[in-house]
Amino acid sequence: WNLKQDKGRTFADGNAELIKKFPEYKNEIELYRLRWREMLRGVIQPTVDLLYELKAAGYRTSALSNWSAETFATIEHEFEFFKEFSTIFQQI
């Protein structure tokens, strides 16, 4: 179910599908999207440090993400290191 959001399906469509199958869990299903931010634990600092080292050495950097485009757009500005990537590829 979540993989389909990672591939570009909207949470509204995903939730509608799941609520149709499990109407008794409507509130819980909707909470997943509403409170997803709480599941993030922060950055993996050694990886971010490596990114900065590569940039300082002159390498062009790219990111490959399967993160939902809906949620990525709301969080991208919170992590300064995202600006270091020349390109960010997302699965759509």
ROSE-4610 file (N, C-alpha, C; in Angstrom, 1 decimal, always signed):
// ROSE-4610
residu = [W/W/W/N/N/N/L/L/L/K/K/K/Q/Q/Q/D/D/D/K/K/K/G/G/G/R/R/R/T/T/T/F/F/F/A/A/A/D/D/D/G/G/G/N/N/N/A/A/A/E/E/E/L/L/L/I/I/I/K/K/K/K/K/K/F/F/F/P/P/P/E/E/E/Y/Y/Y/K/K/K/N/N/N/E/E/E/I/I/I/E/E/E/L/L/L/Y/Y/Y/R/R/R/L/L/L/R/R/R/W/W/W/R/R/R/E/E/E/M/M/M/L/L/L/R/R/R/G/G/G/V/V/V/I/I/I/Q/Q/Q/P/P/P/T/T/T/V/V/V/D/D/D/L/L/L/L/L/L/Y/Y/Y/E/E/E/L/L/L/K/K/K/A/A/A/A/A/A/G/G/G/Y/Y/Y/R/R/R/T/T/T/S/S/S/A/A/A/L/L/L/S/S/S/N/N/N/W/W/W/S/S/S/A/A/A/E/E/E/T/T/T/F/F/F/A/A/A/T/T/T/I/I/I/E/E/E/H/H/H/E/E/E/F/F/F/E/E/E/F/F/F/F/F/F/K/K/K/E/E/E/F/F/F/S/S/S/T/T/T/I/I/I/F/F/F/Q/Q/Q/Q/Q/Q/I/I/I]
num = [1/1/1/2/2/2/3/3/3/4/4/4/5/5/5/6/6/6/7/7/7/8/8/8/9/9/9/10/10/10/11/11/11/12/12/12/13/13/13/14/14/14/15/15/15/16/16/16/17/17/17/18/18/18/19/19/19/20/20/20/21/21/21/22/22/22/23/23/23/24/24/24/25/25/25/26/26/26/27/27/27/28/28/28/29/29/29/30/30/30/31/31/31/32/32/32/33/33/33/34/34/34/35/35/35/36/36/36/37/37/37/38/38/38/39/39/39/40/40/40/41/41/41/42/42/42/43/43/43/44/44/44/45/45/45/46/46/46/47/47/47/48/48/48/49/49/49/50/50/50/51/51/51/52/52/52/53/53/53/54/54/54/55/55/55/56/56/56/57/57/57/58/58/58/59/59/59/60/60/60/61/61/61/62/62/62/63/63/63/64/64/64/65/65/65/66/66/66/67/67/67/68/68/68/69/69/69/70/70/70/71/71/71/72/72/72/73/73/73/74/74/74/75/75/75/76/76/76/77/77/77/78/78/78/79/79/79/80/80/80/81/81/81/82/82/82/83/83/83/84/84/84/85/85/85/86/86/86/87/87/87/88/88/88/89/89/89/90/90/90/91/91/91/92/92/92]
x = [+0.8/+0.0/+0.9/+1.8/+2.7/+3.6/+4.0/+4.9/+4.2/+2.8/+2.1/+2.2/+2.2/+2.4/+3.8/+4.8/+6.1/+6.3/+5.4/+5.4/+4.6/+3.9/+3.2/+1.7/+1.2/-0.3/-0.4/-1.5/-1.8/-2.2/-2.0/-2.5/-4.0/-4.6/-6.1/-6.6/-6.0/-6.4/-6.1/-4.9/-4.5/-5.4/-5.7/-6.5/-7.9/-8.5/-9.8/-9.8/-8.8/-8.7/-8.7/-7.9/-7.7/-9.0/-9.6/-10.8/-11.9/-12.0/-13.0/-12.9/-11.6/-11.4/-11.6/-11.2/-11.2/-11.8/-13.1/-13.8/-13.7/-13.6/-13.5/-12.2/-11.2/-9.9/-9.7/-10.8/-10.8/-9.9/-10.1/-9.3/-7.8/-7.5/-6.1/-5.4/-6.2/-5.6/-5.3/-6.3/-6.1/-4.9/-4.7/-3.7/-2.3/-2.1/-0.8/-0.3/-1.1/-0.7/-0.6/-1.6/-1.6/-0.4/+0.1/+1.2/+2.5/+2.7/+3.8/+5.1/+5.1/+6.3/+6.9/+6.0/+6.5/+7.3/+7.2/+8.0/+9.4/+9.7/+11.1/+12.0/+13.1/+14.1/+15.2/+15.2/+16.3/+17.3/+18.4/+19.3/+20.3/+20.9/+22.0/+23.2/+23.8/+24.8/+26.1/+26.5/+27.7/+27.5/+26.3/+25.9/+25.9/+25.4/+25.4/+26.8/+27.6/+29.0/+29.8/+29.5/+30.1/+29.6/+28.4/+27.9/+28.7/+28.9/+29.6/+31.1/+31.7/+33.0/+33.1/+32.2/+32.2/+32.0/+31.1/+30.9/+32.2/+32.8/+34.1/+35.2/+35.1/+36.2/+35.8/+34.7/+34.3/+33.4/+32.9/+32.1/+30.7/+30.0/+28.6/+27.8/+26.8/+26.1/+24.6/+24.1/+22.7/+22.0/+20.8/+20.0/+19.0/+18.8/+17.8/+16.8/+15.6/+14.6/+13.4/+12.8/+11.5/+10.5/+10.8/+10.0/+8.8/+7.6/+6.4/+6.6/+6.3/+6.5/+5.6/+4.5/+3.6/+4.2/+4.8/+5.4/+6.8/+7.6/+8.9/+8.8/+7.8/+7.7/+7.4/+6.9/+6.6/+7.8/+8.7/+9.8/+11.2/+11.3/+12.6/+13.3/+12.6/+13.2/+13.7/+13.3/+13.8/+15.2/+15.7/+17.0/+17.9/+18.8/+19.7/+20.5/+20.9/+21.7/+21.1/+19.8/+19.1/+19.6/+19.9/+20.4/+21.7/+22.4/+23.8/+23.7/+22.6/+22.4/+22.2/+22.9/+22.7/+21.4/+21.0/+19.7/+19.2/+17.8/+17.2/+16.2/+16.4/+15.5/+14.5/+13.2/+12.2/+11.4/+11.0/+10.2/+8.8/+8.3/+7.0/+6.2]
y = [-1.2/+0.0/+1.2/+1.3/+2.5/+2.7/+1.5/+1.6/+2.3/+2.2/+2.9/+4.4/+4.9/+6.3/+6.7/+5.8/+6.1/+6.2/+5.5/+5.5/+6.6/+7.4/+8.6/+8.7/+7.6/+7.7/+8.6/+9.4/+10.3/+9.6/+10.2/+9.6/+9.6/+10.6/+10.6/+9.3/+9.0/+7.8/+6.5/+6.5/+5.3/+5.1/+6.2/+6.1/+5.7/+6.2/+5.8/+4.3/+3.8/+2.3/+1.5/+1.9/+1.2/+1.3/+2.5/+2.7/+1.9/+1.7/+0.9/-0.6/-1.1/-2.4/-2.6/-1.6/-1.6/-0.4/-0.2/+1.0/+1.2/+0.1/+0.2/+0.8/+1.0/+1.6/+2.9/+3.6/+4.8/+5.8/+6.0/+7.0/+6.7/+5.5/+5.1/+5.2/+4.9/+5.0/+6.5/+7.3/+8.8/+9.4/+8.8/+9.3/+9.0/+8.0/+7.7/+8.8/+9.4/+10.6/+11.8/+12.0/+13.2/+13.3/+12.2/+12.2/+11.5/+11.4/+10.7/+11.4/+12.7/+13.4/+12.9/+12.4/+11.9/+10.7/+10.0/+8.8/+9.0/+10.3/+10.6/+10.7/+10.1/+10.1/+11.1/+11.8/+12.7/+12.2/+12.9/+12.6/+11.5/+10.8/+9.8/+10.6/+11.2/+12.2/+11.7/+10.5/+10.0/+10.1/+9.9/+10.0/+11.4/+12.3/+13.7/+14.2/+13.8/+14.2/+13.8/+12.6/+12.1/+13.0/+13.3/+14.2/+15.5/+16.1/+17.4/+17.2/+16.0/+15.7/+15.6/+14.9/+14.7/+16.0/+16.9/+18.2/+19.0/+19.0/+19.7/+19.2/+18.0/+17.4/+17.6/+18.3/+18.7/+17.7/+16.7/+15.7/+16.3/+15.9/+16.3/+15.2/+15.6/+14.7/+14.6/+13.4/+13.2/+12.4/+12.5/+11.7/+10.9/+9.6/+8.8/+8.4/+8.8/+8.7/+7.9/+7.1/+6.6/+7.2/+8.3/+9.1/+9.6/+9.5/+10.1/+11.6/+11.9/+13.3/+14.2/+13.8/+14.6/+15.0/+14.0/+14.3/+14.9/+14.6/+15.1/+16.6/+17.1/+18.5/+19.3/+18.7/+19.4/+19.4/+18.5/+18.3/+18.8/+18.9/+19.1/+20.4/+21.4/+22.6/+22.5/+21.5/+21.3/+20.7/+20.1/+19.5/+20.3/+21.0/+21.9/+21.1/+19.9/+19.1/+18.8/+18.8/+18.5/+19.5/+20.7/+21.7/+21.4/+20.4/+20.1/+19.1/+18.6/+17.6/+18.4/+18.1/+18.7/+18.3/+17.0/+16.5/+15.5/+15.5/+14.6/+13.8/+12.5/+11.7/+11.0/+11.1/+10.5/+9.6/+8.5/+7.5/+8.0/+8.1/+8.6/+7.6]
z = [+0.0/+0.0/+0.0/+0.9/+1.0/-0.2/-0.8/-2.0/-3.1/-3.2/-4.3/-4.1/-2.8/-2.6/-3.0/-2.7/-3.1/-4.6/-5.3/-6.8/-7.4/-6.5/-7.1/-6.8/-6.2/-5.9/-4.8/-4.8/-3.7/-2.4/-1.3/-0.1/+0.0/-0.6/-0.7/-1.4/-2.5/-3.2/-2.4/-1.9/-1.1/+0.1/+0.8/+2.0/+1.6/+0.5/+0.1/-0.2/-0.8/-1.1/+0.2/+1.1/+2.3/+3.2/+3.3/+4.1/+3.5/+2.2/+1.6/+2.1/+2.2/+2.7/+4.2/+4.9/+6.4/+7.0/+6.8/+7.3/+8.8/+9.5/+11.0/+11.4/+10.5/+10.8/+10.1/+9.8/+9.0/+9.8/+11.0/+11.8/+11.8/+12.0/+12.1/+10.7/+9.6/+8.3/+8.0/+8.3/+8.1/+8.9/+10.1/+11.0/+10.4/+9.6/+9.1/+8.3/+7.4/+6.6/+7.4/+8.3/+9.1/+10.1/+10.6/+11.6/+11.1/+9.8/+9.3/+9.7/+9.9/+10.3/+11.6/+12.5/+13.8/+13.7/+12.5/+12.3/+11.9/+11.5/+11.1/+12.3/+12.3/+13.4/+13.3/+12.1/+11.9/+10.8/+10.7/+9.7/+10.2/+9.2/+9.5/+9.3/+10.4/+10.3/+9.5/+9.7/+8.9/+7.4/+7.0/+5.6/+5.1/+5.9/+5.6/+5.6/+6.5/+6.5/+5.2/+4.8/+3.5/+2.4/+2.3/+1.3/+1.2/+2.4/+2.4/+2.0/+2.3/+1.9/+0.4/-0.2/-1.6/-2.4/-1.9/-2.5/-2.4/-1.2/-1.0/-1.9/-2.3/-3.2/-4.6/-4.9/-6.3/-7.0/-6.3/-7.0/-7.1/-8.2/-8.5/-7.7/-6.9/-6.1/-6.6/-6.5/-6.9/-5.8/-5.6/-4.6/-5.4/-4.9/-5.5/-4.3/-4.5/-3.4/-3.8/-2.9/-3.2/-2.2/-1.7/-0.8/-1.5/-0.9/-1.6/-1.9/-3.2/-3.6/-2.8/-2.3/-1.5/-0.2/+0.5/+1.8/+1.6/+0.6/+0.4/+0.2/-0.5/-0.8/+0.5/+1.5/+2.8/+3.7/+3.5/+4.5/+3.9/+2.6/+2.0/+2.5/+2.8/+3.4/+4.8/+5.5/+6.9/+7.0/+5.9/+6.0/+5.0/+5.5/+4.7/+3.7/+4.0/+3.2/+1.8/+1.7/+0.4/-0.6/-0.2/-1.2/-1.8/-1.2/-1.7/-3.0/-3.2/-4.3/-5.6/-6.7/-8.0/-8.5/-8.3/-8.8/-7.7/-7.6/-6.7/-7.6/-7.8/-8.6/-7.7/-8.0/-7.3/-8.2/-7.6/-8.4/-8.6/-9.8/-10.1/-10.9]
